[in-house]
Amino acid sequence: MPQISSVPALGRPLKRSFFARSVHEVAPDLIGATLLVDGVGGVIVEVEAYHHSEPAAHSYNGPTPRTAVMFGPPGFAYVYKSYGIHWCVNLVCEKAGSASAVLIRALEPTHGIAAMRRRRSLHDEIALCSGPGKLCEALAITDKHNALPLDQPPIALHTRRGRPEIVSGVRIGITKAAELPWRYGLKGSRFLSKPFRSN
């Protein structure tokens, strides 16, 4: 009979205050944390930081109805549709008005894998959440999650266990401020959307 892998233990819940810091501190600190939506999700293995001062950030040109949550207090979800196709989830950081956020790019699936496979019509665990659109489909994240608090159901975040080795590099799929090394990942992870050069 095939072995059933055990679900890893969770760290303590992350509070909204965790996000009330520089986006450049929060982003690498999220590597190894666990993101769950209605109990489905996994370990964060790849993120990107976006700061209002650089043109790749959606908040760069000021608030709009879509980006309003980015200009509010930290610790809330900013969900948008990329190219009109895929939902992407970001975690708002820094003080109100800063409009900075961390894009979640990839997860290692750990909780609710059967549900993820159904939602994505895919069996391969490595590919279930290996990209921002993929993980939102796997976790059933849509615009209904926009502006929801990150420390209340249906969203839960838990601290990482141990001290992961983190690598960094340039962000993916952007043309503006493309030289900034604001992408962070878990070194050697098989679940990244794209390998880091140092991996």
Buried (B, 14 or more C-beta within 10 A) or exposed (E): EEEEEEEEEBBEBBEBEBBBBEBBEBBBBBBBBBBBBBEBBBBBBBBBBBBBEBEBBBBBEEBEEBBBBBBBBBBBBBBBBEEEEBBBBBBBBBEEEBBBBBBBBBBBBBBBBEBBBEBBEBEEBEBBBBBBBBBBBBBBBEEEBBBBEBBEEBBBBBBBBEEBEBBBBBBBBBEEBEEBEBBBBBBEBEBBBBEBEEE
